[in-house]
Amino acid sequence: MTAKNFERTLRAFHRRAPFRPFSVALVSGDRMEIDHPDALVLRGGVAVFVAADGTPTLFDHESASEVSGGRPAARN
């Protein structure tokens, strides 16, 4: 995934109103479900997901392979 596409896609899913959970698949085969908007921080091309149990996962455009969970709402 390109850096530009990574940020654009994550921001679109993250900012959906109302928020709906979405998944991020990593090239390692791991998958995480972003279940709350406050569980994800994106800055400078790096994302941090904090799971409900407090476990953080750092990832970037090189480690992400797919973002899914329905289409993000169109922005006006």
PDB file of N, CA, C and O in Angstrom, chain B, residues numbered from 101:
ATOM      1  N   MET B 101       0.847  -1.155   0.000  1.00  0.00           N
ATOM      2  CA  MET B 101       0.000   0.000   0.000  1.00  0.00           C
ATOM      3  C   MET B 101       0.904   1.233   0.000  1.00  0.00           C
ATOM      4  O   MET B 101       1.875   1.290   0.754  1.00  0.00           O
ATOM      5  N   THR B 102       0.591   2.209  -0.835  1.00  0.00           N
ATOM      6  CA  THR B 102       1.413   3.425  -0.875  1.00  0.00           C
ATOM      7  C   THR B 102       1.152   4.272   0.371  1.00  0.00           C
ATOM      8  O   THR B 102       0.103   4.149   1.004  1.00  0.00           O
ATOM      9  N   ALA B 103       2.105   5.123   0.716  1.00  0.00           N
ATOM     10  CA  ALA B 103       1.964   5.970   1.899  1.00  0.00           C
ATOM     11  C   ALA B 103       0.753   6.887   1.771  1.00  0.00           C
ATOM     12  O   ALA B 103       0.002   7.062   2.731  1.00  0.00           O
ATOM     13  N   LYS B 104       0.562   7.466   0.608  1.00  0.00           N
ATOM     14  CA  LYS B 104      -0.567   8.379   0.394  1.00  0.00           C
ATOM     15  C   LYS B 104      -1.896   7.636   0.515  1.00  0.00           C
ATOM     16  O   LYS B 104      -2.818   8.115   1.175  1.00  0.00           O
ATOM     17  N   ASN B 105      -1.993   6.480  -0.114  1.00  0.00           N
ATOM     18  CA  ASN B 105      -3.220   5.691  -0.058  1.00  0.00           C
ATOM     19  C   ASN B 105      -3.486   5.202   1.375  1.00  0.00           C
ATOM     20  O   ASN B 105      -4.635   5.167   1.817  1.00  0.00           O
ATOM     21  N   PHE B 106      -2.438   4.831   2.085  1.00  0.00           N
ATOM     22  CA  PHE B 106      -2.548   4.389   3.477  1.00  0.00           C
ATOM     23  C   PHE B 106      -3.223   5.464   4.327  1.00  0.00           C
ATOM     24  O   PHE B 106      -4.210   5.193   5.011  1.00  0.00           O
ATOM     25  N   GLU B 107      -2.692   6.672   4.282  1.00  0.00           N
ATOM     26  CA  GLU B 107      -3.238   7.755   5.104  1.00  0.00           C
ATOM     27  C   GLU B 107      -4.643   8.132   4.672  1.00  0.00           C
ATOM     28  O   GLU B 107      -5.522   8.311   5.516  1.00  0.00           O
ATOM     29  N   ARG B 108      -4.866   8.253   3.384  1.00  0.00           N
ATOM     30  CA  ARG B 108      -6.179   8.648   2.871  1.00  0.00           C
ATOM     31  C   ARG B 108      -7.242   7.614   3.261  1.00  0.00           C
ATOM     32  O   ARG B 108      -8.333   7.976   3.700  1.00  0.00           O
ATOM     33  N   THR B 109      -6.921   6.346   3.101  1.00  0.00           N
ATOM     34  CA  THR B 109      -7.878   5.281   3.404  1.00  0.00           C
ATOM     35  C   THR B 109      -8.174   5.201   4.892  1.00  0.00           C
ATOM     36  O   THR B 109      -9.337   5.132   5.291  1.00  0.00           O
ATOM     37  N   LEU B 110      -7.137   5.208   5.714  1.00  0.00           N
ATOM     38  CA  LEU B 110      -7.364   5.136   7.159  1.00  0.00           C
ATOM     39  C   LEU B 110      -8.157   6.334   7.667  1.00  0.00           C
ATOM     40  O   LEU B 110      -9.054   6.181   8.496  1.00  0.00           O
ATOM     41  N   ARG B 111      -7.834   7.517   7.177  1.00  0.00           N
ATOM     42  CA  ARG B 111      -8.566   8.712   7.616  1.00  0.00           C
ATOM     43  C   ARG B 111     -10.040   8.632   7.209  1.00  0.00           C
ATOM     44  O   ARG B 111     -10.917   9.025   7.978  1.00  0.00           O
ATOM     45  N   ALA B 112     -10.312   8.128   6.012  1.00  0.00           N
ATOM     46  CA  ALA B 112     -11.701   8.018   5.553  1.00  0.00           C
ATOM     47  C   ALA B 112     -12.499   7.064   6.439  1.00  0.00           C
ATOM     48  O   ALA B 112     -13.624   7.376   6.831  1.00  0.00           O
ATOM     49  N   PHE B 113     -11.929   5.915   6.754  1.00  0.00           N
ATOM     50  CA  PHE B 113     -12.619   4.962   7.624  1.00  0.00           C
ATOM     51  C   PHE B 113     -12.735   5.497   9.053  1.00  0.00           C
ATOM     52  O   PHE B 113     -13.770   5.334   9.700  1.00  0.00           O
ATOM     53  N   HIS B 114     -11.686   6.126   9.532  1.00  0.00           N
ATOM     54  CA  HIS B 114     -11.643   6.633  10.890  1.00  0.00           C
ATOM     55  C   HIS B 114     -12.654   7.755  11.125  1.00  0.00           C
ATOM     56  O   HIS B 114     -13.202   7.876  12.220  1.00  0.00           O
ATOM     57  N   ARG B 115     -12.901   8.568  10.109  1.00  0.00           N
ATOM     58  CA  ARG B 115     -13.764   9.745  10.248  1.00  0.00           C
ATOM     59  C   ARG B 115     -15.213   9.506   9.843  1.00  0.00           C
ATOM     60  O   ARG B 115     -16.006  10.448   9.818  1.00  0.00           O
ATOM     61  N   ARG B 116     -15.571   8.275   9.529  1.00  0.00           N
ATOM     62  CA  ARG B 116     -16.966   8.017   9.149  1.00  0.00           C
ATOM     63  C   ARG B 116     -17.897   8.451  10.272  1.00  0.00           C
ATOM     64  O   ARG B 116     -17.617   8.248  11.453  1.00  0.00           O
ATOM     65  N   ALA B 117     -18.999   9.046   9.876  1.00  0.00           N
ATOM     66  CA  ALA B 117     -19.999   9.464  10.862  1.00  0.00           C
ATOM     67  C   ALA B 117     -21.344   8.888  10.458  1.00  0.00           C
ATOM     68  O   ALA B 117     -21.846   9.226   9.386  1.00  0.00           O
ATOM     69  N   PRO B 118     -21.936   8.047  11.256  1.00  0.00           N
ATOM     70  CA  PRO B 118     -21.392   7.593  12.528  1.00  0.00           C
ATOM     71  C   PRO B 118     -20.245   6.609  12.315  1.00  0.00           C
ATOM     72  O   PRO B 118     -20.160   5.953  11.276  1.00  0.00           O
ATOM     73  N   PHE B 119     -19.376   6.517  13.299  1.00  0.00           N
ATOM     74  CA  PHE B 119     -18.245   5.598  13.228  1.00  0.00           C
ATOM     75  C   PHE B 119     -18.751   4.165  13.143  1.00  0.00           C
ATOM     76  O   PHE B 119     -19.691   3.784  13.841  1.00  0.00           O
ATOM     77  N   ARG B 120     -18.122   3.380  12.285  1.00  0.00           N
ATOM     78  CA  ARG B 120     -18.399   1.941  12.187  1.00  0.00           C
ATOM     79  C   ARG B 120     -17.062   1.210  12.259  1.00  0.00           C
ATOM     80  O   ARG B 120     -16.092   1.644  11.638  1.00  0.00           O
ATOM     81  N   PRO B 121     -16.995   0.109  13.005  1.00  0.00           N
ATOM     82  CA  PRO B 121     -15.740  -0.640  13.106  1.00  0.00           C
ATOM     83  C   PRO B 121     -15.223  -1.069  11.734  1.00  0.00           C
ATOM     84  O   PRO B 121     -15.999  -1.320  10.812  1.00  0.00           O
ATOM     85  N   PHE B 122     -13.911  -1.145  11.621  1.00  0.00           N
ATOM     86  CA  PHE B 122     -13.279  -1.609  10.389  1.00  0.00           C
ATOM     87  C   PHE B 122     -12.038  -2.399  10.742  1.00  0.00           C
ATOM     88  O   PHE B 122     -11.537  -2.319  11.864  1.00  0.00           O
ATOM     89  N   SER B 123     -11.542  -3.164   9.780  1.00  0.00           N
ATOM     90  CA  SER B 123     -10.383  -4.028   9.996  1.00  0.00           C
ATOM     91  C   SER B 123      -9.194  -3.566   9.179  1.00  0.00           C
ATOM     92  O   SER B 123      -9.337  -3.026   8.082  1.00  0.00           O
ATOM     93  N   VAL B 124      -8.025  -3.790   9.739  1.00  0.00           N
ATOM     94  CA  VAL B 124      -6.768  -3.548   9.031  1.00  0.00           C
ATOM     95  C   VAL B 124      -6.001  -4.868   9.031  1.00  0.00           C
ATOM     96  O   VAL B 124      -5.730  -5.441  10.086  1.00  0.00           O
ATOM     97  N   ALA B 125      -5.659  -5.337   7.846  1.00  0.00           N
ATOM     98  CA  ALA B 125      -4.852  -6.550   7.712  1.00  0.00           C
ATOM     99  C   ALA B 125      -3.411  -6.133   7.466  1.00  0.00           C
ATOM    100  O   ALA B 125      -3.141  -5.206   6.703  1.00  0.00           O
ATOM    101  N   LEU B 126      -2.498  -6.825   8.117  1.00  0.00           N
ATOM    102  CA  LEU B 126      -1.075  -6.550   7.951  1.00  0.00           C
ATOM    103  C   LEU B 126      -0.448  -7.619   7.066  1.00  0.00           C
ATOM    104  O   LEU B 126      -0.983  -8.721   6.940  1.00  0.00           O
ATOM    105  N   VAL B 127       0.678  -7.295   6.459  1.00  0.00           N
ATOM    106  CA  VAL B 127       1.349  -8.249   5.583  1.00  0.00           C
ATOM    107  C   VAL B 127       1.825  -9.481   6.361  1.00  0.00           C
ATOM    108  O   VAL B 127       2.077 -10.527   5.763  1.00  0.00           O
ATOM    109  N   SER B 128       1.947  -9.367   7.666  1.00  0.00           N
ATOM    110  CA  SER B 128       2.342 -10.504   8.507  1.00  0.00           C
ATOM    111  C   SER B 128       1.229 -11.527   8.646  1.00  0.00           C
ATOM    112  O   SER B 128       1.456 -12.643   9.114  1.00  0.00           O
ATOM    113  N   GLY B 129       0.013 -11.142   8.233  1.00  0.00           N
ATOM    114  CA  GLY B 129      -1.142 -12.018   8.387  1.00  0.00           C
ATOM    115  C   GLY B 129      -1.997 -11.635   9.586  1.00  0.00           C
ATOM    116  O   GLY B 129      -3.121 -12.117   9.719  1.00  0.00           O
ATOM    117  N   ASP B 130      -1.484 -10.779  10.454  1.00  0.00           N
ATOM    118  CA  ASP B 130      -2.273 -10.303  11.591  1.00  0.00           C
ATOM    119  C   ASP B 130      -3.381  -9.388  11.098  1.00  0.00           C
ATOM    120  O   ASP B 130      -3.250  -8.730  10.066  1.00  0.00           O
ATOM    121  N   ARG B 131      -4.452  -9.358  11.837  1.00  0.00           N
ATOM    122  CA  ARG B 131      -5.585  -8.496  11.506  1.00  0.00           C
ATOM    123  C   ARG B 131      -6.072  -7.877  12.804  1.00  0.00           C
ATOM    124  O   ARG B 131      -6.151  -8.547  13.834  1.00  0.00           O
ATOM    125  N   MET B 132      -6.397  -6.598  12.747  1.00  0.00           N
ATOM    126  CA  MET B 132      -6.949  -5.937  13.929  1.00  0.00           C
ATOM    127  C   MET B 132      -8.246  -5.251  13.563  1.00  0.00           C
ATOM    128  O   MET B 132      -8.398  -4.724  12.461  1.00  0.00           O
ATOM    129  N   GLU B 133      -9.178  -5.263  14.495  1.00  0.00           N
ATOM    130  CA  GLU B 133     -10.443  -4.571  14.284  1.00  0.00           C
ATOM    131  C   GLU B 133     -10.416  -3.270  15.057  1.00  0.00           C
ATOM    132  O   GLU B 133     -10.302  -3.254  16.282  1.00  0.00           O
ATOM    133  N   ILE B 134     -10.524  -2.176  14.316  1.00  0.00           N
ATOM    134  CA  ILE B 134     -10.580  -0.859  14.927  1.00  0.00           C
ATOM    135  C   ILE B 134     -12.028  -0.674  15.368  1.00  0.00           C
ATOM    136  O   ILE B 134     -12.904  -0.375  14.556  1.00  0.00           O
ATOM    137  N   ASP B 135     -12.265  -0.857  16.661  1.00  0.00           N
ATOM    138  CA  ASP B 135     -13.637  -0.912  17.171  1.00  0.00           C
ATOM    139  C   ASP B 135     -14.114   0.390  17.805  1.00  0.00           C
ATOM    140  O   ASP B 135     -15.263   0.489  18.234  1.00  0.00           O
ATOM    141  N   HIS B 136     -13.235   1.388  17.864  1.00  0.00           N
ATOM    142  CA  HIS B 136     -13.604   2.670  18.472  1.00  0.00           C
ATOM    143  C   HIS B 136     -12.712   3.747  17.859  1.00  0.00           C
ATOM    144  O   HIS B 136     -11.523   3.504  17.656  1.00  0.00           O
ATOM    145  N   PRO B 137     -13.252   4.930  17.560  1.00  0.00           N
ATOM    146  CA  PRO B 137     -12.416   5.952  16.915  1.00  0.00           C
ATOM    147  C   PRO B 137     -11.235   6.409  17.764  1.00  0.00           C
ATOM    148  O   PRO B 137     -10.209   6.815  17.219  1.00  0.00           O
ATOM    149  N   ASP B 138     -11.360   6.349  19.091  1.00  0.00           N
ATOM    150  CA  ASP B 138     -10.250   6.755  19.957  1.00  0.00           C
ATOM    151  C   ASP B 138      -9.163   5.698  20.065  1.00  0.00           C
ATOM    152  O   ASP B 138      -8.128   5.935  20.687  1.00  0.00           O
ATOM    153  N   ALA B 139      -9.388   4.537  19.469  1.00  0.00           N
ATOM    154  CA  ALA B 139      -8.404   3.453  19.537  1.00  0.00           C
ATOM    155  C   ALA B 139      -7.329   3.589  18.467  1.00  0.00           C
ATOM    156  O   ALA B 139      -6.386   2.799  18.441  1.00  0.00           O
ATOM    157  N   LEU B 140      -7.454   4.581  17.582  1.00  0.00           N
ATOM    158  CA  LEU B 140      -6.502   4.734  16.475  1.00  0.00           C
ATOM    159  C   LEU B 140      -5.975   6.159  16.428  1.00  0.00           C
ATOM    160  O   LEU B 140      -6.737   7.123  16.503  1.00  0.00           O
ATOM    161  N   VAL B 141      -4.661   6.273  16.303  1.00  0.00           N
ATOM    162  CA  VAL B 141      -4.012   7.561  16.096  1.00  0.00           C
ATOM    163  C   VAL B 141      -3.175   7.432  14.836  1.00  0.00           C
ATOM    164  O   VAL B 141      -2.446   6.455  14.663  1.00  0.00           O
ATOM    165  N   LEU B 142      -3.279   8.425  13.952  1.00  0.00           N
ATOM    166  CA  LEU B 142      -2.530   8.427  12.693  1.00  0.00           C
ATOM    167  C   LEU B 142      -1.814   9.761  12.563  1.00  0.00           C
ATOM    168  O   LEU B 142      -2.427  10.828  12.608  1.00  0.00           O
ATOM    169  N   ARG B 143      -0.495   9.671  12.398  1.00  0.00           N
ATOM    170  CA  ARG B 143       0.285  10.893  12.231  1.00  0.00           C
ATOM    171  C   ARG B 143       1.602  10.568  11.552  1.00  0.00           C
ATOM    172  O   ARG B 143       2.290   9.611  11.908  1.00  0.00           O
ATOM    173  N   GLY B 144       1.932  11.380  10.575  1.00  0.00           N
ATOM    174  CA  GLY B 144       3.222  11.238   9.908  1.00  0.00           C
ATOM    175  C   GLY B 144       3.418   9.905   9.215  1.00  0.00           C
ATOM    176  O   GLY B 144       4.545   9.422   9.107  1.00  0.00           O
ATOM    177  N   GLY B 145       2.331   9.303   8.743  1.00  0.00           N
ATOM    178  CA  GLY B 145       2.442   8.052   8.011  1.00  0.00           C
ATOM    179  C   GLY B 145       2.552   6.811   8.871  1.00  0.00           C
ATOM    180  O   GLY B 145       2.769   5.710   8.365  1.00  0.00           O
ATOM    181  N   VAL B 146       2.399   6.995  10.195  1.00  0.00           N
ATOM    182  CA  VAL B 146       2.445   5.867  11.125  1.00  0.00           C
ATOM    183  C   VAL B 146       1.142   5.847  11.915  1.00  0.00           C
ATOM    184  O   VAL B 146       0.637   6.894  12.320  1.00  0.00           O
ATOM    185  N   ALA B 147       0.605   4.659  12.129  1.00  0.00           N
ATOM    186  CA  ALA B 147      -0.620   4.509  12.901  1.00  0.00           C
ATOM    187  C   ALA B 147      -0.332   3.706  14.161  1.00  0.00           C
ATOM    188  O   ALA B 147       0.544   2.840  14.185  1.00  0.00           O
ATOM    189  N   VAL B 148      -1.082   4.012  15.195  1.00  0.00           N
ATOM    190  CA  VAL B 148      -1.027   3.261  16.446  1.00  0.00           C
ATOM    191  C   VAL B 148      -2.453   2.850  16.782  1.00  0.00           C
ATOM    192  O   VAL B 148      -3.346   3.692  16.874  1.00  0.00           O
ATOM    193  N   PHE B 149      -2.659   1.558  16.962  1.00  0.00           N
ATOM    194  CA  PHE B 149      -3.939   1.031  17.399  1.00  0.00           C
ATOM    195  C   PHE B 149      -3.755   0.517  18.814  1.00  0.00           C
ATOM    196  O   PHE B 149      -2.814  -0.226  19.094  1.00  0.00           O
ATOM    197  N   VAL B 150      -4.658   0.913  19.710  1.00  0.00           N
ATOM    198  CA  VAL B 150      -4.617   0.430  21.089  1.00  0.00           C
ATOM    199  C   VAL B 150      -5.854  -0.439  21.302  1.00  0.00           C
ATOM    200  O   VAL B 150      -6.985   0.045  21.268  1.00  0.00           O
ATOM    201  N   ALA B 151      -5.616  -1.723  21.519  1.00  0.00           N
ATOM    202  CA  ALA B 151      -6.705  -2.679  21.732  1.00  0.00           C
ATOM    203  C   ALA B 151      -7.387  -2.407  23.069  1.00  0.00           C
ATOM    204  O   ALA B 151      -6.846  -1.700  23.920  1.00  0.00           O
ATOM    205  N   ALA B 152      -8.575  -2.973  23.246  1.00  0.00           N
ATOM    206  CA  ALA B 152      -9.349  -2.775  24.475  1.00  0.00           C
ATOM    207  C   ALA B 152      -8.568  -3.178  25.727  1.00  0.00           C
ATOM    208  O   ALA B 152      -8.801  -2.633  26.806  1.00  0.00           O
ATOM    209  N   ASP B 153      -7.642  -4.132  25.587  1.00  0.00           N
ATOM    210  CA  ASP B 153      -6.848  -4.557  26.746  1.00  0.00           C
ATOM    211  C   ASP B 153      -5.603  -3.692  26.958  1.00  0.00           C
ATOM    212  O   ASP B 153      -4.795  -3.967  27.845  1.00  0.00           O
ATOM    213  N   GLY B 154      -5.450  -2.635  26.131  1.00  0.00           N
ATOM    214  CA  GLY B 154      -4.323  -1.717  26.281  1.00  0.00           C
ATOM    215  C   GLY B 154      -3.103  -2.059  25.453  1.00  0.00           C
ATOM    216  O   GLY B 154      -2.107  -1.337  25.503  1.00  0.00           O
ATOM    217  N   THR B 155      -3.154  -3.137  24.694  1.00  0.00           N
ATOM    218  CA  THR B 155      -2.016  -3.546  23.871  1.00  0.00           C
ATOM    219  C   THR B 155      -1.904  -2.646  22.641  1.00  0.00           C
ATOM    220  O   THR B 155      -2.842  -2.568  21.849  1.00  0.00           O
ATOM    221  N   PRO B 156      -0.756  -1.960  22.471  1.00  0.00           N
ATOM    222  CA  PRO B 156      -0.590  -1.104  21.288  1.00  0.00           C
ATOM    223  C   PRO B 156       0.003  -1.883  20.107  1.00  0.00           C
ATOM    224  O   PRO B 156       0.805  -2.800  20.284  1.00  0.00           O
ATOM    225  N   THR B 157      -0.412  -1.494  18.911  1.00  0.00           N
ATOM    226  CA  THR B 157       0.164  -2.036  17.678  1.00  0.00           C
ATOM    227  C   THR B 157       0.523  -0.857  16.787  1.00  0.00           C
ATOM    228  O   THR B 157      -0.339  -0.046  16.448  1.00  0.00           O
ATOM    229  N   LEU B 158       1.799  -0.759  16.404  1.00  0.00           N
ATOM    230  CA  LEU B 158       2.249   0.270  15.481  1.00  0.00           C
ATOM    231  C   LEU B 158       2.313  -0.329  14.084  1.00  0.00           C
ATOM    232  O   LEU B 158       2.767  -1.461  13.915  1.00  0.00           O
ATOM    233  N   PHE B 159       1.860   0.424  13.077  1.00  0.00           N
ATOM    234  CA  PHE B 159       1.948  -0.040  11.702  1.00  0.00           C
ATOM    235  C   PHE B 159       2.006   1.157  10.771  1.00  0.00           C
ATOM    236  O   PHE B 159       1.617   2.267  11.131  1.00  0.00           O
ATOM    237  N   ASP B 160       2.498   0.907   9.568  1.00  0.00           N
ATOM    238  CA  ASP B 160       2.606   1.958   8.565  1.00  0.00           C
ATOM    239  C   ASP B 160       2.205   1.411   7.209  1.00  0.00           C
ATOM    240  O   ASP B 160       1.708   0.289   7.113  1.00  0.00           O
ATOM    241  N   HIS B 161       2.417   2.199   6.157  1.00  0.00           N
ATOM    242  CA  HIS B 161       1.963   1.793   4.822  1.00  0.00           C
ATOM    243  C   HIS B 161       2.676   0.539   4.317  1.00  0.00           C
ATOM    244  O   HIS B 161       2.126  -0.189   3.491  1.00  0.00           O
ATOM    245  N   GLU B 162       3.875   0.282   4.793  1.00  0.00           N
ATOM    246  CA  GLU B 162       4.597  -0.910   4.345  1.00  0.00           C
ATOM    247  C   GLU B 162       4.111  -2.184   5.029  1.00  0.00           C
ATOM    248  O   GLU B 162       4.262  -3.278   4.486  1.00  0.00           O
ATOM    249  N   SER B 163       3.534  -2.045   6.208  1.00  0.00           N
ATOM    250  CA  SER B 163       3.072  -3.230   6.921  1.00  0.00           C
ATOM    251  C   SER B 163       1.576  -3.489   6.749  1.00  0.00           C
ATOM    252  O   SER B 163       1.101  -4.571   7.093  1.00  0.00           O
ATOM    253  N   ALA B 164       0.833  -2.530   6.232  1.00  0.00           N
ATOM    254  CA  ALA B 164      -0.604  -2.714   6.019  1.00  0.00           C
ATOM    255  C   ALA B 164      -0.851  -3.252   4.609  1.00  0.00           C
ATOM    256  O   ALA B 164      -0.262  -2.778   3.637  1.00  0.00           O
ATOM    257  N   SER B 165      -1.725  -4.242   4.516  1.00  0.00           N
ATOM    258  CA  SER B 165      -2.034  -4.802   3.202  1.00  0.00           C
ATOM    259  C   SER B 165      -3.464  -4.526   2.768  1.00  0.00           C
ATOM    260  O   SER B 165      -3.755  -4.508   1.572  1.00  0.00           O
ATOM    261  N   GLU B 166      -4.375  -4.307   3.741  1.00  0.00           N
ATOM    262  CA  GLU B 166      -5.777  -4.110   3.389  1.00  0.00           C
ATOM    263  C   GLU B 166      -6.522  -3.425   4.526  1.00  0.00           C
ATOM    264  O   GLU B 166      -6.253  -3.663   5.703  1.00  0.00           O
ATOM    265  N   VAL B 167      -7.457  -2.572   4.148  1.00  0.00           N
ATOM    266  CA  VAL B 167      -8.380  -1.961   5.106  1.00  0.00           C
ATOM    267  C   VAL B 167      -9.777  -2.317   4.604  1.00  0.00           C
ATOM    268  O   VAL B 167     -10.096  -2.083   3.439  1.00  0.00           O
ATOM    269  N   SER B 168     -10.609  -2.882   5.479  1.00  0.00           N
ATOM    270  CA  SER B 168     -11.935  -3.309   5.044  1.00  0.00           C
ATOM    271  C   SER B 168     -12.965  -3.063   6.137  1.00  0.00           C
ATOM    272  O   SER B 168     -12.626  -2.823   7.296  1.00  0.00           O
ATOM    273  N   GLY B 169     -14.205  -3.125   5.745  1.00  0.00           N
ATOM    274  CA  GLY B 169     -15.292  -2.932   6.713  1.00  0.00           C
ATOM    275  C   GLY B 169     -16.396  -2.109   6.120  1.00  0.00           C
ATOM    276  O   GLY B 169     -17.033  -1.321   6.819  1.00  0.00           O
ATOM    277  N   GLY B 170     -16.631  -2.275   4.851  1.00  0.00           N
ATOM    278  CA  GLY B 170     -17.633  -1.463   4.192  1.00  0.00           C
ATOM    279  C   GLY B 170     -17.005  -0.218   3.636  1.00  0.00           C
ATOM    280  O   GLY B 170     -15.858   0.109   3.942  1.00  0.00           O
ATOM    281  N   ARG B 171     -17.750   0.462   2.830  1.00  0.00           N
ATOM    282  CA  ARG B 171     -17.219   1.668   2.191  1.00  0.00           C
ATOM    283  C   ARG B 171     -17.334   2.865   3.118  1.00  0.00           C
ATOM    284  O   ARG B 171     -18.354   3.032   3.786  1.00  0.00           O
ATOM    285  N   PRO B 172     -16.297   3.704   3.169  1.00  0.00           N
ATOM    286  CA  PRO B 172     -16.421   4.926   3.968  1.00  0.00           C
ATOM    287  C   PRO B 172     -17.467   5.838   3.329  1.00  0.00           C
ATOM    288  O   PRO B 172     -17.642   5.828   2.111  1.00  0.00           O
ATOM    289  N   ALA B 173     -18.148   6.613   4.139  1.00  0.00           N
ATOM    290  CA  ALA B 173     -19.160   7.538   3.634  1.00  0.00           C
ATOM    291  C   ALA B 173     -18.501   8.609   2.777  1.00  0.00           C
ATOM    292  O   ALA B 173     -17.379   9.033   3.052  1.00  0.00           O
ATOM    293  N   ALA B 174     -19.199   9.037   1.747  1.00  0.00           N
ATOM    294  CA  ALA B 174     -18.697  10.105   0.874  1.00  0.00           C
ATOM    295  C   ALA B 174     -18.635  11.406   1.678  1.00  0.00           C
ATOM    296  O   ALA B 174     -19.521  11.703   2.480  1.00  0.00           O
ATOM    297  N   ARG B 175     -17.600  12.150   1.451  1.00  0.00           N
ATOM    298  CA  ARG B 175     -17.433  13.443   2.139  1.00  0.00           C
ATOM    299  C   ARG B 175     -17.869  14.554   1.208  1.00  0.00           C
ATOM    300  O   ARG B 175     -17.526  14.549   0.026  1.00  0.00           O
ATOM    301  N   ASN B 176     -18.602  15.482   1.720  1.00  0.00           N
ATOM    302  CA  ASN B 176     -19.048  16.636   0.924  1.00  0.00           C
ATOM    303  C   ASN B 176     -18.053  17.748   0.998  1.00  0.00           C
ATOM    304  O   ASN B 176     -18.257  18.801   0.393  1.00  0.00           O
TER     305      ASN B 176
END
